[in-house]
Amino acid sequence: MTDRYLTTLWSKAVRTLKGEYCRNPECSELAQGTHHIIKRRYRVLRYDVKNGIPLCMRCHPIADRSAPWALTLIPREDADYLTQMSVYTLPEWLSINHQTRDEFLEQEADELKRIIREGE
């Protein structure tokens, strides 16, 4: 399972749940992209839909420069969840959940596909 495939599923699932328009309340543009609130390098959250928001081309660079700003665009409980989860490395998370990397990625893919299916 490739990162490109999972990222495509993630982006579609985020837009399925959160809509096709920019999530910046001061903007009403169509979102051309999906932004990782907590950077992609935090692999535990890379494919988590709570870690994504649709943004337009104008607002996406603002979010890239300011993770705290992006956190204000989501519900407080999601922001708290992301902050708590961002402390785990992938090996730690796999150990806690008694999973292999492949099992984790398969679980993530299944969840993303479920969200997309339910949104259709």
Backbone as a printed PyTorch tensor [residue, N CA C, xyz], in Angstrom:
tensor([[[  0.8560,  -1.1680,   0.0000],
         [  0.0000,   0.0000,   0.0000],
         [  0.9070,   1.2380,   0.0000]],

        [[  0.7400,   2.0910,  -0.9880],
         [  1.6430,   3.2360,  -1.1320],
         [  1.1290,   4.4670,  -0.3830]],

        [[  2.0660,   5.3400,  -0.0630],
         [  1.7070,   6.6050,   0.5750],
         [  0.7990,   7.4190,  -0.3380]],

        [[  1.0800,   7.4110,  -1.6200],
         [  0.2580,   8.1860,  -2.5670],
         [ -1.1980,   7.7100,  -2.5480]],

        [[ -1.3870,   6.4030,  -2.5630],
         [ -2.7380,   5.8330,  -2.5210],
         [ -3.4580,   6.2420,  -1.2350]],

        [[ -2.7950,   6.0690,  -0.0910],
         [ -3.4110,   6.4040,   1.1870],
         [ -3.6660,   7.9050,   1.3140]],

        [[ -2.7590,   8.7180,   0.8170],
         [ -2.9490,  10.1680,   0.8800],
         [ -4.1350,  10.5910,   0.0240]],

        [[ -4.3050,   9.9630,  -1.1210],
         [ -5.4560,  10.2560,  -1.9800],
         [ -6.7550,   9.8720,  -1.2730]],

        [[ -6.7750,   8.6960,  -0.6530],
         [ -7.9510,   8.2790,   0.1160],
         [ -8.2100,   9.2520,   1.2590]],

        [[ -7.1450,   9.6310,   1.9660],
         [ -7.2710,  10.5570,   3.0990],
         [ -7.8840,  11.8920,   2.6620]],

        [[ -7.3700,  12.4360,   1.5800],
         [ -7.8590,  13.7190,   1.0880],
         [ -9.3380,  13.6350,   0.7170]],

        [[ -9.7100,  12.5630,   0.0460],
         [-11.1160,  12.3880,  -0.3470],
         [-12.0020,  12.2070,   0.8830]],

        [[-11.5300,  11.4560,   1.8650],
         [-12.3100,  11.2370,   3.0890],
         [-12.4740,  12.5460,   3.8730]],

        [[-11.4240,  13.3510,   3.9350],
         [-11.5070,  14.6450,   4.6350],
         [-12.5480,  15.5250,   3.9510]],

        [[-12.5070,  15.6030,   2.6170],
         [-13.4880,  16.4290,   1.8880],
         [-14.9030,  15.8430,   2.0040]],

        [[-15.0120,  14.5220,   2.0890],
         [-16.3150,  13.8910,   2.2760],
         [-16.9280,  14.3220,   3.6110]],

        [[-16.1210,  14.3480,   4.6510],
         [-16.6110,  14.7140,   5.9820],
         [-16.7490,  16.2150,   6.1920]],

        [[-15.8390,  16.9880,   5.6090],
         [-15.7520,  18.4050,   5.9650],
         [-16.1200,  19.3580,   4.8420]],

        [[-16.4800,  18.8230,   3.6920],
         [-16.9580,  19.6570,   2.6070],
         [-15.8910,  20.0480,   1.6000]],

        [[-16.3360,  20.6990,   0.5510],
         [-15.4700,  21.0600,  -0.5670],
         [-14.9910,  22.5030,  -0.5170]],

        [[-15.3990,  23.2440,   0.5240],
         [-15.0200,  24.6550,   0.6050],
         [-13.9790,  24.8800,   1.6820]],

        [[-13.2060,  25.9180,   1.5110],
         [-12.1600,  26.3040,   2.4460],
         [-12.7430,  26.4410,   3.8540]],

        [[-12.0490,  25.9020,   4.8350],
         [-12.5320,  25.9240,   6.2180],
         [-12.1850,  27.2080,   6.9680]],

        [[-11.4340,  28.0960,   6.3280],
         [-11.1710,  29.3860,   6.9450],
         [-12.4930,  30.1520,   6.9700]],

        [[-12.9940,  30.5370,   8.1560],
         [-14.2980,  31.2060,   8.2230],
         [-14.3260,  32.5630,   7.5130]],

        [[-13.1660,  33.1190,   7.2200],
         [-13.1010,  34.4050,   6.5110],
         [-13.0030,  34.2200,   4.9930]],

        [[-13.1590,  32.9890,   4.5440],
         [-13.0060,  32.6660,   3.1230],
         [-14.2040,  31.8390,   2.6710]],

        [[-14.5840,  31.9790,   1.4170],
         [-15.6810,  31.1620,   0.8950],
         [-15.2910,  30.4910,  -0.4220]],

        [[-13.9980,  30.3840,  -0.6540],
         [-13.4930,  29.7820,  -1.8910],
         [-13.6450,  28.2600,  -1.8750]],

        [[-13.6890,  27.6960,  -3.0680],
         [-13.6380,  26.2470,  -3.2210],
         [-12.2380,  25.7830,  -2.8070]],

        [[-12.1680,  24.7310,  -2.0260],
         [-10.8710,  24.2110,  -1.5790],
         [-10.2110,  23.4380,  -2.7140]],

        [[ -8.9750,  23.7950,  -3.0160],
         [ -8.2200,  23.0520,  -4.0270],
         [ -7.3290,  21.9930,  -3.4020]],

        [[ -7.2000,  22.0130,  -2.0920],
         [ -6.3250,  21.0560,  -1.4310],
         [ -6.8260,  20.6930,  -0.0500]],

        [[ -6.1520,  19.7260,   0.5270],
         [ -6.4630,  19.2730,   1.8700],
         [ -5.1880,  19.4040,   2.6950]],

        [[ -5.3030,  20.0310,   3.8460],
         [ -4.1410,  20.3590,   4.6770],
         [ -4.0270,  19.4390,   5.8840]],

        [[ -2.8080,  18.9430,   6.1350],
         [ -2.5140,  18.2190,   7.3700],
         [ -2.2860,  19.2540,   8.4680]],

        [[ -3.1120,  19.2470,   9.4870],
         [ -2.9860,  20.2070,  10.5850],
         [ -1.7000,  19.9310,  11.3620]],

        [[ -1.5130,  18.6860,  11.7670],
         [ -0.2500,  18.2410,  12.3560],
         [  0.5630,  17.6690,  11.2020]],

        [[  1.7680,  18.1010,  11.0550],
         [  2.6000,  17.7460,   9.8890],
         [  2.5680,  16.2570,   9.5630]],

        [[  2.7180,  15.9670,   8.2820],
         [  2.6930,  14.5930,   7.7730],
         [  3.7650,  13.7010,   8.4090]],

        [[  4.8320,  14.3040,   8.8780],
         [  5.9160,  13.4860,   9.4450],
         [  5.4710,  12.7600,  10.7170]],

        [[  4.3690,  13.2180,  11.3280],
         [  3.8000,  12.5110,  12.4720],
         [  2.9400,  11.3820,  11.9200]],

        [[  3.5780,  10.2640,  11.6690],
         [  2.9680,   9.1730,  10.9070],
         [  1.7220,   8.5710,  11.5580]],

        [[  1.6100,   8.6550,  12.8690],
         [  0.4110,   8.1270,  13.5290],
         [ -0.8200,   8.8920,  13.0580]],

        [[ -0.6540,  10.1760,  12.7560],
         [ -1.7740,  11.0300,  12.3530],
         [ -1.8500,  11.2860,  10.8480]],

        [[ -0.9150,  10.7690,  10.0960],
         [ -0.8360,  11.0910,   8.6640],
         [ -2.1290,  10.8210,   7.9220]],

        [[ -2.8160,   9.7380,   8.2260],
         [ -4.0370,   9.3820,   7.4960],
         [ -5.2940,   9.4910,   8.3620]],

        [[ -5.2000,  10.2190,   9.4510],
         [ -6.3310,  10.4210,  10.3570],
         [ -7.1540,  11.6090,   9.8480]],

        [[ -8.4440,  11.4120,   9.5860],
         [ -9.2730,  12.4910,   9.0230],
         [ -9.4280,  13.6700,   9.9760]],

        [[ -9.2650,  13.4440,  11.2670],
         [ -9.3170,  14.5740,  12.2070],
         [ -8.1360,  15.5180,  11.9780]],

        [[ -7.1110,  15.0190,  11.3220],
         [ -5.9070,  15.8030,  11.0660],
         [ -5.9440,  16.4930,   9.7050]],

        [[ -7.1100,  16.6920,   9.1560],
         [ -7.1890,  17.3240,   7.8430],
         [ -8.3070,  18.3350,   7.7340]],

        [[ -8.0550,  19.3620,   6.9320],
         [ -9.0890,  20.3430,   6.6070],
         [ -8.9280,  20.7580,   5.1490]],

        [[-10.0510,  20.9750,   4.4540],
         [ -9.9860,  21.5040,   3.0920],
         [ -9.6240,  22.9880,   3.1550]],

        [[ -8.6920,  23.3980,   2.3140],
         [ -8.2960,  24.8040,   2.2320],
         [ -8.1090,  25.2140,   0.7760]],

        [[ -8.3250,  26.4940,   0.5200],
         [ -8.1050,  27.0360,  -0.8240],
         [ -6.6060,  27.3550,  -1.0010]],

        [[ -6.2440,  27.7240,  -2.2020],
         [ -4.8420,  28.0240,  -2.5240],
         [ -4.3260,  29.2390,  -1.7470]],

        [[ -5.1990,  30.1660,  -1.4060],
         [ -4.7910,  31.3660,  -0.6780],
         [ -4.5590,  31.0700,   0.8080]],

        [[ -5.3940,  30.2230,   1.3920],
         [ -5.3200,  29.9510,   2.8280],
         [ -4.3530,  28.8180,   3.1890]],

        [[ -4.0960,  27.9210,   2.2670],
         [ -3.2200,  26.7880,   2.5600],
         [ -1.8270,  27.2370,   3.0170]],

        [[ -1.1950,  28.2090,   2.3480],
         [  0.1270,  28.6540,   2.8170],
         [  0.0970,  29.2550,   4.2240]],

        [[ -1.0030,  29.8820,   4.5970],
         [ -1.1330,  30.4310,   5.9520],
         [ -1.0810,  29.2820,   6.9600]],

        [[ -1.8150,  28.2230,   6.6800],
         [ -1.8420,  27.0590,   7.5600],
         [ -0.4760,  26.3760,   7.6070]],

        [[  0.2250,  26.3420,   6.4730],
         [  1.5620,  25.7350,   6.4440],
         [  2.5210,  26.4670,   7.3730]],

        [[  2.3520,  27.7740,   7.4800],
         [  3.2380,  28.5820,   8.3220],
         [  2.8240,  28.5880,   9.7860]],

        [[  1.5710,  28.2130,  10.0830],
         [  1.0740,  28.3570,  11.4490],
         [  0.1560,  27.2050,  11.8600]],

        [[  0.7390,  26.1800,  12.4600],
         [ -0.0700,  25.0690,  12.9550],
         [ -1.0830,  25.5400,  13.9970]],

        [[ -0.7290,  26.4780,  14.8970],
         [ -1.7430,  26.9470,  15.8570],
         [ -2.9720,  27.5530,  15.1710]],

        [[ -2.7640,  28.2780,  14.0620],
         [ -3.9070,  28.8470,  13.3350],
         [ -4.7890,  27.7340,  12.7900]],

        [[ -4.1940,  26.7210,  12.2040],
         [ -4.9690,  25.6140,  11.6350],
         [ -5.7640,  24.8890,  12.7260]],

        [[ -5.1960,  24.7710,  13.9140],
         [ -5.9100,  24.1140,  15.0120],
         [ -7.1710,  24.8790,  15.4180]],

        [[ -7.2020,  26.1870,  15.1750],
         [ -8.3960,  26.9750,  15.5210],
         [ -9.5410,  26.7410,  14.5380]],

        [[ -9.2630,  26.0830,  13.4220],
         [-10.2800,  25.8610,  12.3940],
         [-11.0620,  24.5650,  12.5890]],

        [[-10.7270,  23.8270,  13.6240],
         [-11.3950,  22.5430,  13.8830],
         [-12.0060,  22.5770,  15.2850]],

        [[-12.9350,  21.6550,  15.5650],
         [-13.5230,  21.6040,  16.9050],
         [-12.4510,  21.3990,  17.9870]],

        [[-12.6660,  21.9800,  19.1430],
         [-11.7050,  21.9270,  20.2510],
         [-11.3410,  20.4890,  20.6080]],

        [[-12.3430,  19.5930,  20.6300],
         [-12.0480,  18.1990,  20.9970],
         [-11.1350,  17.5230,  19.9700]],

        [[-11.2710,  17.8790,  18.6980],
         [-10.3730,  17.3360,  17.6770],
         [ -8.9670,  17.8990,  17.8460]],

        [[ -8.8670,  19.1880,  18.1750],
         [ -7.5560,  19.8090,  18.4060],
         [ -6.8670,  19.1480,  19.6040]],

        [[ -7.6170,  18.8970,  20.6640],
         [ -7.0560,  18.2270,  21.8450],
         [ -6.5880,  16.8200,  21.4950]],

        [[ -7.3990,  16.0940,  20.7280],
         [ -7.0450,  14.7450,  20.2940],
         [ -5.7330,  14.7650,  19.4930]],

        [[ -5.6310,  15.6740,  18.5340],
         [ -4.4240,  15.7480,  17.7100],
         [ -3.1970,  16.0710,  18.5460]],

        [[ -3.3550,  16.9790,  19.4870],
         [ -2.2410,  17.3420,  20.3590],
         [ -1.7940,  16.1400,  21.1890]],

        [[ -2.7520,  15.3830,  21.7160],
         [ -2.4160,  14.1990,  22.5100],
         [ -1.7570,  13.1120,  21.6650]],

        [[ -2.2800,  12.8930,  20.4750],
         [ -1.7610,  11.8300,  19.6130],
         [ -0.3990,  12.1680,  19.0080]],

        [[ -0.0930,  13.4360,  18.8820],
         [  1.1530,  13.8310,  18.2210],
         [  2.3980,  13.4870,  19.0410]],

        [[  2.2290,  13.0550,  20.2720],
         [  3.3860,  12.6850,  21.0920],
         [  3.9030,  11.2840,  20.7580]],

        [[  3.1030,  10.4820,  20.0630],
         [  3.4940,   9.1070,  19.7720],
         [  4.2670,   9.0000,  18.4680]],

        [[  5.3220,   8.2190,  18.4980],
         [  5.9770,   7.8330,  17.2560],
         [  5.2150,   6.6260,  16.7130]],

        [[  5.3880,   6.3450,  15.4400],
         [  4.7010,   5.1820,  14.8700],
         [  5.1250,   3.8850,  15.5600]],

        [[  6.4250,   3.6600,  15.7920],
         [  6.7850,   2.4120,  16.4950],
         [  6.1320,   2.2940,  17.8810]],

        [[  6.0550,   3.3920,  18.6190],
         [  5.3850,   3.3560,  19.9250],
         [  3.9120,   2.9830,  19.7650]],

        [[  3.2480,   3.6220,  18.8050],
         [  1.8230,   3.3780,  18.5830],
         [  1.5630,   1.9290,  18.1570]],

        [[  2.4200,   1.4100,  17.3060],
         [  2.2810,   0.0200,  16.8640],
         [  2.4570,  -0.9320,  18.0420]],

        [[  3.4150,  -0.6320,  18.8990],
         [  3.6560,  -1.4640,  20.0750],
         [  2.4630,  -1.4330,  21.0310]],

        [[  1.9290,  -0.2650,  21.2830],
         [  0.7690,  -0.1150,  22.1730],
         [ -0.4200,  -0.9150,  21.6370]],

        [[ -0.6010,  -0.8900,  20.3160],
         [ -1.7560,  -1.5400,  19.6840],
         [ -1.4660,  -2.9480,  19.1790]],

        [[ -0.2580,  -3.4340,  19.4310],
         [  0.1360,  -4.7870,  19.0070],
         [ -0.1480,  -5.0080,  17.5220]],

        [[  0.3290,  -4.0550,  16.7110],
         [  0.1160,  -4.1150,  15.2690],
         [  1.4510,  -4.0400,  14.5410]],

        [[  1.4390,  -4.5850,  13.3450],
         [  2.5600,  -4.3520,  12.4400],
         [  2.2560,  -3.0740,  11.6650]],

        [[  3.2590,  -2.5550,  10.9940],
         [  3.0580,  -1.3620,  10.1650],
         [  2.0090,  -1.6440,   9.0890]],

        [[  2.0990,  -2.8120,   8.4530],
         [  1.1380,  -3.1660,   7.4050],
         [ -0.2870,  -3.2700,   7.9470]],

        [[ -0.4450,  -3.8280,   9.1380],
         [ -1.7780,  -3.9130,   9.7450],
         [ -2.3300,  -2.5120,  10.0330]],

        [[ -1.4740,  -1.6460,  10.5380],
         [ -1.8820,  -0.2680,  10.8130],
         [ -2.3330,   0.4290,   9.5320]],

        [[ -1.5400,   0.3050,   8.4660],
         [ -1.8890,   0.9620,   7.2070],
         [ -3.1690,   0.3830,   6.6150]],

        [[ -3.3550,  -0.9110,   6.7270],
         [ -4.5840,  -1.5500,   6.2320],
         [ -5.8010,  -1.0480,   7.0150]],

        [[ -5.6460,  -0.9250,   8.3190],
         [ -6.7250,  -0.4010,   9.1590],
         [ -7.0610,   1.0400,   8.7690]],

        [[ -6.0480,   1.8470,   8.5380],
         [ -6.2670,   3.2340,   8.1210],
         [ -6.9990,   3.2800,   6.7780]],

        [[ -6.5600,   2.4670,   5.8260],
         [ -7.1960,   2.4310,   4.5040],
         [ -8.6510,   2.0070,   4.6120]],

        [[ -8.9190,   0.9960,   5.4180],
         [-10.2970,   0.5290,   5.5910],
         [-11.1810,   1.6310,   6.1590]],

        [[-10.6760,   2.3550,   7.1360],
         [-11.4640,   3.4400,   7.7410],
         [-11.7220,   4.5560,   6.7250]],

        [[-10.7240,   4.9260,   5.9540],
         [-10.8990,   5.9700,   4.9420],
         [-11.9070,   5.5480,   3.8850]],

        [[-11.8350,   4.3070,   3.4470],
         [-12.7840,   3.8010,   2.4450],
         [-14.2030,   3.7830,   3.0030]],

        [[-14.3360,   3.4350,   4.2870],
         [-15.6590,   3.4270,   4.9250],
         [-16.2580,   4.8310,   4.9450]],

        [[-15.4580,   5.8200,   5.2930],
         [-15.9320,   7.2150,   5.3300],
         [-16.3760,   7.6610,   3.9420]],

        [[-15.5930,   7.3350,   2.9360],
         [-15.9250,   7.7270,   1.5670],
         [-17.2180,   7.0440,   1.1210]],

        [[-17.3330,   5.7500,   1.3830],
         [-18.5520,   5.0010,   1.0070],
         [-19.7870,   5.5850,   1.6620]],

        [[-19.6990,   5.8640,   2.9470],
         [-20.8470,   6.3940,   3.6800],
         [-21.2220,   7.7960,   3.2300]],

        [[-20.2730,   8.5170,   2.6700],
         [-20.5430,   9.8760,   2.2110],
         [-21.1070,   9.9530,   0.8120]],

        [[-21.1050,   8.8350,   0.0960],
         [-21.5870,   8.8390,  -1.2970],
         [-23.0920,   8.7480,  -1.3650]]])
